[in-house]
Amino acid sequence: MSTPGTLADVIAGDYCVGCGACSFAAGAEAVPMRFDSLGRHIAAPGADPPPVAAVCPFSGQGPDEDAIAARLYPDLPVHPEIGRHALTAAGWVEGGDFRAAGSSGGLTSWVAARLVETGAVDAVLHVVPVDEPAPDEPLFAYAVSGTPDAVRAGAKSRYHSVEMSQVLRFVADGPEQRYALVGVPCFVKAVRLLQQRDAVLARRIAFTIALFCGHLKSRAFAELLAWQAGIAPPALAAIDFRHKLPDRPASRYAFAAAGRAGQSVVRPMSETLGGDWGEGQFKLNACDYCDDVVGETADIAIGDAWLPGWVEDSRGTNVVIVRHPALVRLIEAGEASGALVLTGIDPDAVAQSQRAGLSHRRQGLAWRLHRKAERGEWAPPKRVPPSNDLPDNRRRIFAARLEIARESHAAFADARGAGDLDRYRRRMAPLLARYHALYRPGLKQRLGAKVRKLLGR
Ligand SMILES: Cc1cc2nc3c(=O)[nH]c(=O)nc-3n(C[C@H](O)[C@H](O)[C@H](O)COP(=O)(O)OP(=O)(O)OC[C@H]3O[C@@H](n4cnc5c(N)ncnc54)[C@H](O)[C@@H]3O)c2cc1C
């Protein structure tokens, strides 16, 4: 098992996810946040930063997800893959346009908007598009939405690096108000670590809402998608990563991009280079060292119901894990009023909806940790122990994913600099071909299938 690391270890090992918790804790002068040339937020501490690694979700200095959740929800049952849970369900928002406007069933925006509407919080901290983003700036950023309409307008998933130090400073330095924060699991964990040492944040961030998370991506993801549809990186003005296509299953969604000249394009993800989530192009390296897929430290965690019976519906369906008693009541009241249509599902089914992500973060993570240990390199301590005990083919798949993620950042920066998309295509093609070949049945299996067919079995 690895030992806890310093901020310097986290940054040197490329484990910084760019959340900004250390920058908030240390102050922007001691630890500024930088948006780097690869399109990722990274902490950039000065020569002698204060010791703030305890708030970093990847240093391993603070308590892990199990310990945090045990302190917050001591009475709830624990599931090995989805953590503590009071209520687990699948469904969508029936009332208003939440479902149509959301990535999935619209539940995240509905919960956040209801918290504002009922006065449980004054505002929501979530991620919205940046107005007229400069070509080298982020396309999305955390914002404060103080009305249900503003919360609703911020719907949709942002598969894009963001940081929260500025919005946390706004919360801490502003008037005595209560907030709900929406974030991917490592961001919520960072908030929990901050709350343990900061009574103001503990009081003012009254609710946390996690989005299930496969991984975070750099800005290059948006740029690659749009570029293939004719909008080159400097011309990209806006992107919606989750455009629903009425004639396809919810999982077969499209992206919609807009250019500065007013042009707009819609393309199915499945027909676009980069759109295969499993390949992990532009994945942040930290994400390969995370073992929390479903936001185990959040008051409520929401994802996509990638399950038979729901995935077929293009309008989108959520899965939800509720932990905070006030949010259990909010959800139950929503269902009773007809605003929400929910079906109780058991925790195993919630885990099943994230099977691919969980396998990458359990079996895959164990192997990646083993590989780090073998090389004598520091890796964050994780709840998953290092292990090399996996089938050869799985090892090759996980190794190929690491290579794809690493190469994609450099290859895209090169292609972007040259203004030549084909340079990216050419550099990635052999890696992607090798990766996909690992999923094709081998000669022996193909012959076996043929023989069985001939024999009528
Ligand atoms: C990086 C990332 C990876 C994801 N991976 C998975 C996955 O593997 N499996 C899965 O089931 N679901 C995943 N999700 C969640 C999924 O994409 C939907 O966001 C979720 O199902 C909620 O849908 P909704 O219709 O309820 O949300 P909506 O009503 O569309 O509301 C989404 C809310 O989340 C906020 N938001 C969007 N992006 C971010 C962000 N990056 N950080 C903080 N807040 C944000 C928006 O501002 C809005 O308030 C991921 C989301 C993100 C951002």
The ligand as an SDF file (V2000), in Angstrom:
LIG
                    3D

 53 58  0  0  0  0  0  0  0  0999 V2000
  -17.1820   14.4380  -16.1500 C   0  0  0  0  0  0  0  0  0  0  0  0
  -18.4770   13.6610  -16.0120 C   0  0  0  0  0  0  0  0  0  0  0  0
  -18.4460   12.2780  -16.1540 C   0  0  0  0  0  0  0  0  0  0  0  0
  -19.6360   11.5370  -15.9790 C   0  0  0  0  0  0  0  0  0  0  0  0
  -19.5870   10.1650  -16.0630 N   0  0  0  0  0  0  0  0  0  0  0  0
  -20.7110    9.4340  -15.8380 C   0  0  0  0  0  0  0  0  0  0  0  0
  -20.6870    8.0160  -15.8380 C   0  0  0  0  0  0  0  0  0  0  0  0
  -19.6470    7.3850  -16.0520 O   0  0  0  0  0  0  0  0  0  0  0  0
  -21.8530    7.3390  -15.5740 N   0  0  0  0  0  0  0  0  0  0  0  0
  -23.0300    7.9940  -15.3370 C   0  0  0  0  0  0  0  0  0  0  0  0
  -24.0480    7.3490  -15.1170 O   0  0  0  0  0  0  0  0  0  0  0  0
  -23.0670    9.3540  -15.3170 N   0  0  0  0  0  0  0  0  0  0  0  0
  -21.9550   10.0770  -15.5530 C   0  0  0  0  0  0  0  0  0  0  0  0
  -21.9970   11.4580  -15.5080 N   0  0  0  0  0  0  0  0  0  0  0  0
  -23.2690   12.0950  -15.1370 C   0  0  0  0  0  0  0  0  0  0  0  0
  -24.2110   12.2750  -16.3250 C   0  0  0  0  0  0  0  0  0  0  0  0
  -23.5050   12.7950  -17.4340 O   0  0  0  0  0  0  0  0  0  0  0  0
  -25.3420   13.2510  -15.9850 C   0  0  0  0  0  0  0  0  0  0  0  0
  -24.7620   14.4670  -15.6050 O   0  0  0  0  0  0  0  0  0  0  0  0
  -26.1880   12.7890  -14.8460 C   0  0  0  0  0  0  0  0  0  0  0  0
  -26.8300   11.6050  -15.2380 O   0  0  0  0  0  0  0  0  0  0  0  0
  -27.2020   13.8380  -14.4230 C   0  0  0  0  0  0  0  0  0  0  0  0
  -28.1250   14.0390  -15.4500 O   0  0  0  0  0  0  0  0  0  0  0  0
  -29.3580   15.0040  -15.1870 P   0  0  0  0  0  0  0  0  0  0  0  0
  -30.2240   14.9990  -16.4010 O   0  0  0  0  0  0  0  0  0  0  0  0
  -29.9600   14.6300  -13.8920 O   0  0  0  0  0  0  0  0  0  0  0  0
  -28.6020   16.3950  -14.9930 O   0  0  0  0  0  0  0  0  0  0  0  0
  -28.9760   17.8540  -15.5380 P   0  0  0  0  0  0  0  0  0  0  0  0
  -30.3480   18.2190  -15.1600 O   0  0  0  0  0  0  0  0  0  0  0  0
  -28.5460   17.9580  -16.9450 O   0  0  0  0  0  0  0  0  0  0  0  0
  -28.0160   18.7460  -14.6120 O   0  0  0  0  0  0  0  0  0  0  0  0
  -26.6430   18.5860  -14.5800 C   0  0  0  0  0  0  0  0  0  0  0  0
  -26.1040   19.4850  -13.4900 C   0  0  0  0  0  0  0  0  0  0  0  0
  -24.7400   19.1760  -13.2680 O   0  0  0  0  0  0  0  0  0  0  0  0
  -23.9490   20.3420  -13.3790 C   0  0  0  0  0  0  0  0  0  0  0  0
  -22.6760   19.9360  -13.9640 N   0  0  0  0  0  0  0  0  0  0  0  0
  -22.4530   19.4840  -15.2040 C   0  0  0  0  0  0  0  0  0  0  0  0
  -21.1760   19.1550  -15.3790 N   0  0  0  0  0  0  0  0  0  0  0  0
  -20.5650   19.4030  -14.2070 C   0  0  0  0  0  0  0  0  0  0  0  0
  -19.2460   19.2640  -13.7460 C   0  0  0  0  0  0  0  0  0  0  0  0
  -18.2600   18.8310  -14.5430 N   0  0  0  0  0  0  0  0  0  0  0  0
  -18.9750   19.5820  -12.4700 N   0  0  0  0  0  0  0  0  0  0  0  0
  -19.9440   20.0340  -11.6610 C   0  0  0  0  0  0  0  0  0  0  0  0
  -21.2190   20.2020  -12.0340 N   0  0  0  0  0  0  0  0  0  0  0  0
  -21.5180   19.8920  -13.2960 C   0  0  0  0  0  0  0  0  0  0  0  0
  -24.7520   21.2860  -14.2490 C   0  0  0  0  0  0  0  0  0  0  0  0
  -24.3890   22.6110  -13.9950 O   0  0  0  0  0  0  0  0  0  0  0  0
  -26.1700   20.9550  -13.7950 C   0  0  0  0  0  0  0  0  0  0  0  0
  -26.4700   21.6690  -12.6270 O   0  0  0  0  0  0  0  0  0  0  0  0
  -20.8490   12.2190  -15.7080 C   0  0  0  0  0  0  0  0  0  0  0  0
  -20.8690   13.6060  -15.5980 C   0  0  0  0  0  0  0  0  0  0  0  0
  -19.7010   14.3340  -15.7360 C   0  0  0  0  0  0  0  0  0  0  0  0
  -19.7390   15.8410  -15.5990 C   0  0  0  0  0  0  0  0  0  0  0  0
  1  2  1  0
  2  3  1  0
  2 52  2  0
  3  4  2  0
  4  5  1  0
  4 50  1  0
  5  6  2  0
  6  7  1  0
  6 13  1  0
  7  8  2  0
  7  9  1  0
  9 10  1  0
 10 11  2  0
 10 12  1  0
 12 13  2  0
 13 14  1  0
 14 15  1  0
 14 50  1  0
 15 16  1  0
 16 17  1  0
 16 18  1  0
 18 19  1  0
 18 20  1  0
 20 21  1  0
 20 22  1  0
 22 23  1  0
 23 24  1  0
 24 25  2  0
 24 26  1  0
 24 27  1  0
 27 28  1  0
 28 29  2  0
 28 30  1  0
 28 31  1  0
 31 32  1  0
 32 33  1  0
 33 34  1  0
 33 48  1  0
 34 35  1  0
 35 36  1  0
 35 46  1  0
 36 37  1  0
 36 45  1  0
 37 38  2  0
 38 39  1  0
 39 40  1  0
 39 45  2  0
 40 41  1  0
 40 42  2  0
 42 43  1  0
 43 44  2  0
 44 45  1  0
 46 47  1  0
 46 48  1  0
 48 49  1  0
 50 51  2  0
 51 52  1  0
 52 53  1  0
M  END
$$$$
